[in-house]
Amino acid sequence: MFVSREKRDAVLAALKEAGIPSMIYYPKPMHRQSAFSTLDSVHESYPVSDMLCDCIPSLPMHPYLNVGDVEQVCDAVCTAISGG
């Protein structure tokens, strides 16, 4: 998995249109997940974690990607970020 903070919705839409699987792996920061609800720090503010969960998509990245796959992902992301 690789992440990008630029234009999440546009990046996800471009990847979907290109048939490239992607998703939001971390919709909630760790301190807001139920597994950590018993910790005192769960009620504290972690603005950077909150912000990152609101803007980061996860891009495909695994050992089975070939050069063509990587180029296709890069092209879709670049198109989305550049707005064209």
Summary of the structure (lengths in Angstrom):
residues: 84
radius of gyration: 15.4
end to end distance: 24.4
largest distance: 47.3
contacts: 196
relative contact order: 0.27
helix: 54%
strand: 6%
